[in-house]
Amino acid sequence: MNTVSASPEPRRRPAGIGRCPGVVVMDHSLVRPAPHTSAPTGSDYERRVFELCAAVDRPVPVMELAEAAGWPSAVTSVVVSDLIHARRLMPCAPAAPVAASRVLGHLLEGERAQTQEAGTARLLVVGAEGAEGALEAFLRHIGRTYPVGPGPECRDRVVHALKRVGPMYLAVTGVRGPTLARDLWPDLARHAQAALLLVSDRHLGRGRAAAELLTGQEDLPVLVVVHLAGEEELHGSQVRERLGLGERVPVVMVDAHAPSCIAVVASDVYHHLIRTGEGR
């Protein structure tokens, strides 16, 4: 019988774990024990995931279950999928899609937010060349980060971060570099409700490739976040010109190493989605 490992292994799907093609489970998917159900009697993997879900009185994201179990998120997603199929766990998605702008509004209110509506705002952040440190700091301010890159060679180059306020979640996927983002498209953008291009003011010119990638996508609102690392004074028009962007692309300038940058960026994303009527 399989035993639960505290290490990141196994990398491949363990024997005895099947796939349920009818249930799509993402790293930011939320699950909780189904009502009036009992612990599974199958594999140790299923029992471990169920125990972790039952130990907390709230929906749990798959990436958090993977971290607690010490398994790769791909393995955990398969186990969760099987438990949903067996009606041991239930997904905690809202009955109808919740606009990202509504979720961000509640997140900005913080503890003052009064809502029972569950929802997740899903943002994609592409770090341009020269902005690797800023991307890492930005994601850490959101919450614990989870490397989820497809394969050991790029495992640390695709990272998830999750922030929770009540029943609302901010799920952010960070990607290091436009080349990897292009290689993983459209999987990266399939669930994103808005995209951020994170560039450093010292390397603006190196962000043109990422800017072309993001602004070339239909139905994906894009904002530019400039990490102010130097002394140079910048205006939004200068940033757009050096990145080859149109006038309607919003630009926000922050210190990515300051925790307050998350609220600033979330506010700008929120207002941009409200203005454009997007944020599906």
N, C-alpha and C positions, 0 to 999 in steps of 0.2 A: 504494500500500500504506500502511496506517495506520502511524504511528510512535508510539512511546511518549512521552507528555507528562509533564513533571515538574510541571505545574501541575494544579490541581484540575479542569480541564476534560478531557474533555467532560462536560457535565451529562446529556446524553441518551445512550441506547445507541448506540455507534458502529456504522457500517455494517459488515456482515460478522460481527457477533456475534449469535448466535441465543439462544433460550431453551430450556432443557430442562425441560419441565413435570414430569418424573418425579423431579427432584432438587430438594429444598428446601434452600437455602443461607442461613444466618443470618450476621450479622456476627461472632458468636462461634464459628461452626463451625470445626472443626479439620481440616486436610487435609495430606497429604504425597504425594510421588510414589508411584505404584503400583509394586509390585515388577516387575522385568524389563521396564521400559518405557523408551522413548527420548523425547527432546524432541519436542514437536509440530512439525509443519511447516506449520501453518495461519497465522493472523494473528499480527502482532507482539504483540498483546495476550496471546494464549495462550502464546507463547514467553516473554514477560516474566514472567508469573505462574508458569509452570513453573520458570523459572530461579531465581526468588526462593524457591520451595519447596525446590528441590534444593540451595540454597546453605546450608541449615541442617539439622542432624541431629536434628530434632524436628518434631512436628506444628506447623503454623503457623495461627493464627486468621485468618479472612478480613479482619478489620479491620486486622491488622498488614500483610497483603499490600497492602491499599488504601493504607495510609500509606506503605509503601516505594515503591509504584509512582506515588504522587501522583494517584490517581484517586478518584472518589467510590466509596463502598462498594457502591452499587447496581450500578455497572458491573463492579466486581471480582467481585461475587457471580455475575453472569451468566457471566463468563469461567470462574470456578471450576466452576460448574454444567456448562458445556459440556465442560470437561476431565475431570470425573468421568464424564460420559456417554460420553466417548471413551476411558475407562479409562487416562487419563494421570495423573490424581490419584485418590486414594481418601480418603473421609471417615474420620476417626479417632474416631468415636463408639464408646463401649463396646458390647459385644455385647448387654448388657441394661441397662436404665436404672439409673443409680447414684443413690442417695438423696443429696440435698443435705447431709444431716447427716453422711454418711460422708465426702464430699469436704471439708466444712468441718473435720471432725476432723483429716484429714491436713494441711490447710492450716495449722491451728493448731499442729501439731507442727513445721511448717517443715522445715528440713533434716534433722530427726530422723525424718521420716516415711519408713517403709520400705514401699513399695507399688509394684507394677507395673501396678496397675489405673488405667485412664484414666477421667477423669470431669470434669464441669463443674458447679459450683454456680451457679445463675443467680438473681440477686437483682434486684428492681426497687426503686428508691429514688425516692420522690416528694417533692420539696422543697416545703414549704408557702410561702405568701407571707411574705416577711421572712426566709427562710432561704436565699436564693440564694447568698450568699457561703459559707455553711457547706456547702452541697451541692457547690460547686466544689472546696472544700478537701478534703472527704471523698473525692471521686472521685480527686483527684490522689494521695492517699495509697495508693490501690490500685495505680495504675500509670498509664501513658500514657493520656490520654483521646482519644477519637475522636468528633467531632461527627457525628451520623447523622440529624439531624432531617429529616423529609420535606418538602423544599422550602427555599429560601433564607431565607424569613421565620422559620422556626423551627429552622434547622439547628443553632444553638448551644444550643437548649433541650432537645434530646434527645442525651445523650452516653453513650458506652460506655467502660468501663474494664475492664482485664483484669489479673489477677494469676496468676502461674504458679509452682507448686512441684512439680518433678518432672513426672509425667504428669497432675497435677491442676490445674484452673483455677478461679478465681473470676471470673465474668463478671457485671458490674454495669451495669445501664442506669439512668441518672439522668434524671429529667424535672423540668423547672422549672415548678411550678404545677399545681394540680388541674384547671384548665380544659383544658390541653393533654393531660393524662393521660386525662381523660374523652373527649376527641375521638379519641384514638388507641387507646382500649379497643375490642375485646379484644386487638388485636395486641400491645400491651405485655405483657399478662398471660399470653398463650398459652404462653410458654416459661418463665415465672417460677416458681420453687419457693418463694419467700417474698417478702414486700413489706415495705419499711421506709418509715415516714412520718418525714421529717426536719423538725423544727420548731425555732424559736429560742425560748428561754425568755422573750425580750422580746416575742414576738408569738404567744403560744400560741393566743389566740382566733382568729387568722387561719388556723389549721390545721384548723378544724372541717370545712370543705368537703372537704379531702383525706382527713380521717379518715372521713367518711361514705362517700366513694368506695371506699376500701380495705376498710373493715370490712363493706361491703355485698356483697363478692364471696365466693362460695362456694369452698371448697377452696383458699384462698390464705392461709396463715399470715401474720399481720401483727404487726409490732413497731413501737413508737414510739421514735425516737431524738431526744433533746432536746439541742440544742447550748446549752451553758451560756455565754452571752455576758455576763450581768449578775451582780450580787451577790446576787440573791434566792435564798433557800433554797427548794428545791422537793422535794416528795415525789411518788411515783408516783400516789398517790390524787388529789392536786391536779391533776396533768397530765391524768389520765383525766377528771376532772370538767370541766375547762375545754375539753377536746376532745370531750366527750360520748361517752366510750368505756366499755365494760364492764370489770369487774374483772379479767377473764382476759387482757386485752391487756397484754403485757409492756412495760415502759418502762425504757429505759436512758439514762443521762445522761452526756454526754461533752463534751470540748472538740473540736469537729470540726476545729480547726486543728492539733491534736496528732497526729502519726503513729500513736501508740499507740491512737487511737480505733478503728482498723480491727480490731485484735485483740480489743478489748473488745466491739465490736458483733458480730463473727463468733462469739465465744464465746457471747454471749446468744442469737443466732440458732440456733447449734448445740444448745444446751441446750433451747431452746423446741421445736425440731423433734423432739428425742429424747423430750421429755415428751408431746408431742401425737401422736407416732407418725407424723408427716407428713414432708414433704421428699422427695416422689416424685422 
